[in-house]
Amino acid sequence: MTDAISSFGAVGRPVSIHTDDAAKARLKGRYRTETWFKWLGAAAVALAGLFLVLLLSTIVTQAIPALRQNYL
């Protein structure tokens, strides 16, 4: 009949080109990188929060003496 290669599997679904071992390894690496990126983002937000607390505490501790001064 024809020498054309069918792009459908035995059950009638298209055969994916993304199921070989190399593609699975790339996908695993991509997921690992995504997890690492999420952790780095969370660490950056936590570090920013820490610096915000440090800044606000410095402002408050330096402002307290000004609130206690009184003049006669």
SEVEXBA-638799 format. One record per atom (N, C-alpha, C): residue number from 0; residue in three letters; chain; x negated, y, z. Coordinates in Angstrom, 1 decimal, padded with zeros to 4 digits. Layout:
<rs>
tido marro drendo c1 c2 c3
NUM ALA A X Y Z $
...
</rs>
This chain:
<rs>
tido marro drendo c1 c2 c3
0 MET A -000.8 -001.2 000.0 $
0 MET A 000.0 000.0 000.0 $
0 MET A -000.9 001.3 000.0 $
1 THR A -001.4 001.6 001.2 $
1 THR A -002.2 002.8 001.2 $
1 THR A -003.4 002.5 002.2 $
2 ASP A -004.4 003.2 002.0 $
2 ASP A -005.6 003.1 002.9 $
2 ASP A -005.6 004.2 003.9 $
3 ALA A -004.6 005.0 004.0 $
3 ALA A -004.5 006.1 005.0 $
3 ALA A -004.4 005.6 006.4 $
4 ILE A -005.1 006.2 007.3 $
4 ILE A -005.1 005.8 008.7 $
4 ILE A -003.9 006.5 009.4 $
5 SER A -003.1 005.7 010.1 $
5 SER A -002.0 006.3 010.8 $
5 SER A -002.4 007.0 012.0 $
6 SER A -001.8 008.1 012.3 $
6 SER A -002.1 008.9 013.5 $
6 SER A -001.1 008.5 014.6 $
7 PHE A -000.4 007.4 014.5 $
7 PHE A 000.5 007.0 015.5 $
7 PHE A 000.0 005.7 016.1 $
8 GLY A 000.2 005.5 017.4 $
8 GLY A -000.2 004.2 018.0 $
8 GLY A 000.8 003.2 017.8 $
9 ALA A 000.6 002.1 018.5 $
9 ALA A 001.5 000.9 018.4 $
9 ALA A 002.9 001.2 018.9 $
10 VAL A 003.1 002.1 019.8 $
10 VAL A 004.4 002.4 020.4 $
10 VAL A 005.0 003.6 019.7 $
11 GLY A 004.5 004.1 018.7 $
11 GLY A 005.1 005.2 018.0 $
11 GLY A 004.7 006.6 018.4 $
12 ARG A 003.8 006.7 019.4 $
12 ARG A 003.4 008.0 019.9 $
12 ARG A 002.1 008.4 019.2 $
13 PRO A 001.8 009.7 019.0 $
13 PRO A 000.6 010.1 018.3 $
13 PRO A -000.6 009.6 019.2 $
14 VAL A -001.7 009.2 018.5 $
14 VAL A -002.9 008.8 019.2 $
14 VAL A -003.7 010.1 019.5 $
15 SER A -004.1 010.3 020.8 $
15 SER A -004.8 011.5 021.2 $
15 SER A -006.3 011.3 020.9 $
16 ILE A -006.9 012.3 020.5 $
16 ILE A -008.4 012.3 020.3 $
16 ILE A -009.1 012.7 021.6 $
17 HIS A -008.3 013.0 022.6 $
17 HIS A -008.9 013.4 023.9 $
17 HIS A -008.9 012.4 024.9 $
18 THR A -009.0 011.1 024.6 $
18 THR A -008.9 010.0 025.5 $
18 THR A -010.2 009.2 025.6 $
19 ASP A -011.2 009.6 024.8 $
19 ASP A -012.4 008.8 024.9 $
19 ASP A -013.2 009.2 026.2 $
20 ASP A -014.3 008.4 026.4 $
20 ASP A -015.0 008.6 027.7 $
20 ASP A -015.7 010.0 027.8 $
21 ALA A -016.2 010.5 026.7 $
21 ALA A -016.8 011.8 026.7 $
21 ALA A -015.8 012.9 027.0 $
22 ALA A -014.6 012.8 026.5 $
22 ALA A -013.6 013.8 026.8 $
22 ALA A -013.2 013.7 028.3 $
23 LYS A -013.1 012.5 028.8 $
23 LYS A -012.7 012.3 030.2 $
23 LYS A -013.8 012.9 031.1 $
24 ALA A -015.1 012.7 030.7 $
24 ALA A -016.2 013.2 031.5 $
24 ALA A -016.2 014.8 031.5 $
25 ARG A -015.9 015.3 030.3 $
25 ARG A -015.8 016.8 030.2 $
25 ARG A -014.7 017.3 031.1 $
26 LEU A -013.5 016.6 031.1 $
26 LEU A -012.4 017.0 031.9 $
26 LEU A -012.7 016.9 033.4 $
27 LYS A -013.4 015.9 033.8 $
27 LYS A -013.8 015.7 035.2 $
27 LYS A -014.7 016.9 035.6 $
28 GLY A -015.7 017.2 034.7 $
28 GLY A -016.6 018.4 035.0 $
28 GLY A -015.8 019.7 035.1 $
29 ARG A -014.8 019.8 034.2 $
29 ARG A -014.0 021.1 034.2 $
29 ARG A -013.2 021.2 035.5 $
30 TYR A -012.7 020.1 036.0 $
30 TYR A -011.9 020.1 037.2 $
30 TYR A -012.9 020.4 038.4 $
31 ARG A -014.1 019.8 038.4 $
31 ARG A -015.0 020.1 039.4 $
31 ARG A -015.4 021.6 039.4 $
32 THR A -015.6 022.1 038.3 $
32 THR A -016.0 023.6 038.2 $
32 THR A -014.8 024.4 038.6 $
33 GLU A -013.6 024.1 038.3 $
33 GLU A -012.4 024.8 038.7 $
33 GLU A -012.3 024.8 040.2 $
34 THR A -012.6 023.7 040.9 $
34 THR A -012.5 023.6 042.3 $
34 THR A -013.6 024.5 043.0 $
35 TRP A -014.8 024.4 042.4 $
35 TRP A -015.9 025.2 042.9 $
35 TRP A -015.6 026.7 042.7 $
36 PHE A -015.0 027.1 041.6 $
36 PHE A -014.6 028.5 041.4 $
36 PHE A -013.5 028.9 042.4 $
37 LYS A -012.6 028.1 042.7 $
37 LYS A -011.5 028.4 043.7 $
37 LYS A -012.2 028.6 045.1 $
38 TRP A -013.1 027.8 045.5 $
38 TRP A -013.8 027.9 046.7 $
38 TRP A -014.6 029.2 046.8 $
39 LEU A -015.3 029.6 045.7 $
39 LEU A -016.0 030.8 045.7 $
39 LEU A -015.1 032.0 045.8 $
40 GLY A -014.0 032.0 045.1 $
40 GLY A -013.0 033.1 045.2 $
40 GLY A -012.5 033.2 046.6 $
41 ALA A -012.2 032.1 047.3 $
41 ALA A -011.7 032.2 048.7 $
41 ALA A -012.8 032.7 049.6 $
42 ALA A -014.0 032.3 049.3 $
42 ALA A -015.2 032.8 050.1 $
42 ALA A -015.4 034.3 049.9 $
43 ALA A -015.2 034.8 048.7 $
43 ALA A -015.3 036.2 048.4 $
43 ALA A -014.2 037.0 049.1 $
44 VAL A -013.0 036.5 049.1 $
44 VAL A -011.9 037.2 049.8 $
44 VAL A -012.2 037.2 051.3 $
45 ALA A -012.7 036.1 051.9 $
45 ALA A -013.0 036.1 053.3 $
45 ALA A -014.1 037.0 053.6 $
46 LEU A -015.1 037.1 052.8 $
46 LEU A -016.2 038.0 053.0 $
46 LEU A -015.8 039.5 053.0 $
47 ALA A -014.9 039.8 052.0 $
47 ALA A -014.4 041.1 052.0 $
47 ALA A -013.5 041.5 053.2 $
48 GLY A -012.8 040.5 053.7 $
48 GLY A -012.0 040.7 054.9 $
48 GLY A -012.9 040.9 056.1 $
49 LEU A -014.0 040.2 056.2 $
49 LEU A -015.0 040.4 057.3 $
49 LEU A -015.6 041.7 057.2 $
50 PHE A -016.0 042.2 056.1 $
50 PHE A -016.5 043.6 056.0 $
50 PHE A -015.5 044.6 056.3 $
51 LEU A -014.2 044.4 056.0 $
51 LEU A -013.2 045.3 056.3 $
51 LEU A -013.0 045.4 057.8 $
52 VAL A -013.0 044.3 058.5 $
52 VAL A -012.9 044.3 059.9 $
52 VAL A -014.1 045.0 060.6 $
53 LEU A -015.3 044.7 060.0 $
53 LEU A -016.5 045.4 060.5 $
53 LEU A -016.4 046.9 060.3 $
54 LEU A -015.9 047.4 059.2 $
54 LEU A -015.8 048.8 058.9 $
54 LEU A -014.8 049.4 059.9 $
55 LEU A -013.6 048.8 060.0 $
55 LEU A -012.6 049.4 060.9 $
55 LEU A -013.0 049.4 062.3 $
56 SER A -013.7 048.3 062.8 $
56 SER A -014.2 048.3 064.2 $
56 SER A -015.2 049.4 064.4 $
57 THR A -016.1 049.6 063.5 $
57 THR A -017.1 050.7 063.6 $
57 THR A -016.4 052.0 063.7 $
58 ILE A -015.4 052.3 062.9 $
58 ILE A -014.7 053.5 062.9 $
58 ILE A -014.0 053.7 064.3 $
59 VAL A -013.3 052.7 064.8 $
59 VAL A -012.6 052.8 066.0 $
59 VAL A -013.6 053.0 067.2 $
60 THR A -014.7 052.2 067.2 $
60 THR A -015.6 052.4 068.4 $
60 THR A -016.3 053.7 068.4 $
61 GLN A -016.5 054.3 067.2 $
61 GLN A -017.1 055.7 067.2 $
61 GLN A -016.0 056.8 067.4 $
62 ALA A -014.8 056.5 067.3 $
62 ALA A -013.7 057.5 067.5 $
62 ALA A -013.2 057.5 068.9 $
63 ILE A -013.4 056.4 069.7 $
63 ILE A -012.9 056.4 071.1 $
63 ILE A -013.5 057.5 072.0 $
64 PRO A -014.8 057.8 071.9 $
64 PRO A -015.3 058.9 072.8 $
64 PRO A -014.6 060.2 072.4 $
65 ALA A -014.2 060.4 071.2 $
65 ALA A -013.6 061.7 070.8 $
65 ALA A -012.2 061.8 071.4 $
66 LEU A -011.6 060.7 071.7 $
66 LEU A -010.2 060.7 072.3 $
66 LEU A -010.3 060.9 073.8 $
67 ARG A -011.4 060.7 074.4 $
67 ARG A -011.6 060.8 075.9 $
67 ARG A -012.1 062.2 076.3 $
68 GLN A -012.5 063.0 075.3 $
68 GLN A -013.0 064.3 075.7 $
68 GLN A -011.8 065.2 076.1 $
69 ASN A -012.0 066.0 077.1 $
69 ASN A -011.0 067.0 077.4 $
69 ASN A -011.7 068.3 077.9 $
70 TYR A -011.1 069.4 077.7 $
70 TYR A -011.7 070.7 078.0 $
70 TYR A -010.8 071.4 079.0 $
71 LEU A -011.4 072.1 080.0 $
71 LEU A -010.7 072.9 081.0 $
71 LEU A -010.4 074.3 080.5 $
</rs>
